[in-house]
């Protein structure tokens, strides 16, 4: 399972990257992930840094432990999110300055995910929810970044 969403914003790529890489702020723009905290004594983004994300959908609540796998200021931020079931999702944000602002592309791809989880996610129409959530995330992130720029 994979998907992507793209949005244009007047915000600068550096400002957007600073927001994305401060995972403790994720709950300000994500409709699913409402809180994150750094683990292992870390307090900022770098490849290998881990954080816990707390998520919700209706009455369901779960957490993931994520590891930063891409950390290029102003260009890219990505992480692998691991669920206790063994499900793993790669999330990536790519930023492209376009003269008047920035194009933000958010992608996800499930990797090493048990078949029963994939079947359950299809039945729950998770891919549609993720598509809507990514669009909402990028719109809100863009609004916050524009205020900073």
Secondary structure, DSSP 4 states (H G I P E B T S, - for coil): -EEEEEEEESS-HHHHHHHHH-GGGGGGT-SSEEEEEE-TT--S--TT-EEEEEEEETTEEEEEEEEEEEEETTTEEEEEEEETTS-EEEEEEEEEE-SSSEEEEEEEEEES--HHHHHHHHHTTHHHHHHHHHHHHHHHHHHHHHHH-
